[in-house]
């Protein structure tokens, strides 16, 4: 599923970490904000012009509503805790843009989006062209590898220029969250610099990783070097990948193979990392765990015990579970709904701390 270059034991101190994040939350917000939970969550469809291909990227905006929730809204196979046409709470609020993983969807993290919106955030999701559930034709290309961060920035541009959304967003308080390839995207947006020749060393260490290293074997040594150089020369093809408006990043199981110490040192904004202990798609030792000590701005790192890669996708509806079984199944002993309660709460605490409220 993830090709080369592509973007897709419980710690003893878990209890202290929970207390630490509770303390951060208490220090970061006033008692009034801490108690604030919107009566409901609104959702609206959006389209953003893709700066790479020029076509429209479909997405959604989640926002706190003054109207109490009226139940679940079905959107395709997703059961979303938000309502269309719900009246909005109109004061300016922080914005978080969520970037999905390789082959993903703009509703793959709808539960996090709704949770953050219910607690005072504006949340935007988009569908990355040629790297989504119905079209992965751009896998491993510059259009995806550097188009993704450009598409996040284009989403911010579009919302800040839109007469409906501009008054609802505080342009000084913007964050990004992402999963897998979206985690890679999030790291680029806050300043990480990739080195794609690192994939060569990775594939020498893990020659049986067909999902990431299949292309390496097909190209051979000479072809691989040419492909690496071509991709590296495309870093700024659509402008700088980093966006100085984005103040923090929450990265879940991020694709981190192309980042070295120098590439991580370029990040100036706080980053929070999450990973699954038994992730077989993006091995923790080669990804989240490897980059954590390289991040001078690391705000925290959490492990989901026993979990595989897909645990960070929203808990599946019965329809989605029937039609996309692999991404809906978790190892024995992993309760995805319980995991998301923890992940979403940590995301809220992190963004309240780094964006100043919600």
Rosetta blueprint (number, residue, H / E / L):
1 X L
2 X L
3 X L
4 X L
5 X L
6 X L
7 X L
8 X L
9 X L
10 X L
11 X L
12 X L
13 X L
14 X H
15 X H
16 X H
17 X H
18 X H
19 X H
20 X H
21 X H
22 X H
23 X H
24 X H
25 X H
26 X H
27 X H
28 X H
29 X L
30 X L
31 X H
32 X H
33 X H
34 X H
35 X H
36 X L
37 X L
38 X L
39 X L
40 X E
41 X E
42 X E
43 X E
44 X E
45 X E
46 X E
47 X E
48 X E
49 X E
50 X L
51 X L
52 X L
53 X L
54 X L
55 X L
56 X E
57 X E
58 X E
59 X E
60 X E
61 X E
62 X E
63 X E
64 X E
65 X E
66 X L
67 X L
68 X L
69 X L
70 X L
71 X L
72 X L
73 X E
74 X E
75 X E
76 X L
77 X L
78 X E
79 X E
80 X E
81 X L
82 X L
83 X E
84 X E
85 X L
86 X L
87 X L
88 X E
89 X L
90 X L
91 X L
92 X L
93 X E
94 X E
95 X E
96 X E
97 X E
98 X E
99 X E
100 X L
101 X L
102 X L
103 X L
104 X E
105 X L
106 X L
107 X L
108 X L
109 X L
110 X H
111 X H
112 X H
113 X H
114 X H
115 X H
116 X H
117 X H
118 X H
119 X L
120 X L
121 X L
122 X E
123 X E
124 X E
125 X E
126 X E
127 X L
128 X L
129 X L
130 X L
131 X L
132 X E
133 X L
134 X L
135 X E
136 X L
137 X L
138 X L
139 X L
140 X L
141 X L
142 X H
143 X H
144 X H
145 X H
146 X L
147 X H
148 X H
149 X H
150 X H
151 X H
152 X H
153 X H
154 X H
155 X H
156 X H
157 X H
158 X H
159 X H
160 X H
161 X H
162 X L
163 X L
164 X L
165 X L
166 X H
167 X H
168 X H
169 X E
170 X E
171 X E
172 X E
173 X E
174 X E
175 X E
176 X E
177 X E
178 X E
179 X E
180 X L
181 X H
182 X H
183 X H
184 X H
185 X H
186 X H
187 X H
188 X H
189 X H
190 X L
191 X L
192 X L
193 X L
194 X L
195 X L
196 X L
197 X L
198 X H
199 X H
200 X H
201 X H
202 X H
203 X H
204 X H
205 X H
206 X L
207 X L
208 X L
209 X L
210 X H
211 X H
212 X H
213 X H
214 X H
215 X H
216 X H
217 X H
218 X H
219 X H
220 X H
221 X H
222 X H
223 X H
224 X H
225 X H
226 X H
227 X H
228 X H
229 X H
230 X H
231 X H
232 X H
233 X L
234 X L
235 X L
236 X L
237 X L
238 X L
239 X L
240 X L
241 X L
242 X L
243 X L
244 X L
245 X L
246 X E
247 X E
248 X E
249 X E
250 X E
251 X E
252 X E
253 X L
254 X L
255 X L
256 X L
257 X L
258 X L
259 X L
260 X L
261 X H
262 X H
263 X H
264 X H
265 X H
266 X L
267 X L
268 X L
269 X L
270 X E
271 X E
272 X E
273 X E
274 X E
275 X E
276 X E
277 X L
278 X L
279 X L
280 X L
281 X L
282 X L
283 X L
284 X H
285 X H
286 X H
287 X L
288 X H
289 X H
290 X H
291 X H
292 X H
293 X L
294 X L
295 X L
296 X L
297 X L
298 X E
299 X E
300 X E
301 X E
302 X E
303 X E
304 X E
305 X L
306 X L
307 X L
308 X L
309 X H
310 X H
311 X H
312 X H
313 X L
314 X L
315 X L
316 X L
317 X L
318 X H
319 X H
320 X H
321 X H
322 X H
323 X H
324 X L
325 X H
326 X H
327 X H
328 X H
329 X L
330 X L
331 X L
332 X L
333 X L
334 X L
335 X L
336 X H
337 X H
338 X H
339 X H
340 X H
341 X H
342 X H
343 X H
344 X H
345 X H
346 X H
347 X H
348 X H
349 X H
350 X H
351 X H
352 X H
353 X H
354 X H
355 X H
356 X L
357 X L
358 X L
